[in-house]
């Protein structure tokens, strides 16, 4: 069972990175509750890399978060690392999400497999609301060619879209547990996220 935090009329599903529902995710959840949102945290993974995590498991976690937030007026999804990928996938493949925020999620899979049956970019036509992306400039998971392809795909959509690159930052710049944590970039990306949520969800 997924716990609901807060009693706000707007709900946010927070999808964890590979660390799972940990101190970082809980800290961000509490900050969102303080902003007046209801929050459900999901993502107790048991894998070593994001490529080991089947897409169906990520989508199932997002569904559990949605169920925990039943009754809210509007719903968004925010994810970190592999959770960022699943935030994009969930907003593209599942009904009910008004926006997605992606912190460092993979954009292109190295190959299509049984566990990763479609490229995330190919699901973007299903996106019904805004998309905000935060990526480290030197993150090998999201190289420049992939960023450009995402930009090009979203250029044809009449949806709110912003992609921010954080200079000198790698993967996990938003996570105090990661070696590449960057406090300034983490706070700036969070301020941009709060602004985006306010503009898109009210």
Secondary structure, DSSP 8 states (H G I E B T S, - for coil): ---EE---SEEEEEE--TT-S-HHHHHHHHHHHHTT-EEEEE-----SSGGGS-HHHHHHHHHHHHHHTTT-SEEEEEEETHHHHHHHHHHHHSTT--EEEEES---S-SS--SSS-S-GGGGGGG--SEEEEEEETT-GGG-HHHHHHHHHHHHTS-S-EEEEEETT--TTTT-TTSTT--HHHHHHHHHHHHHHHHHHH-
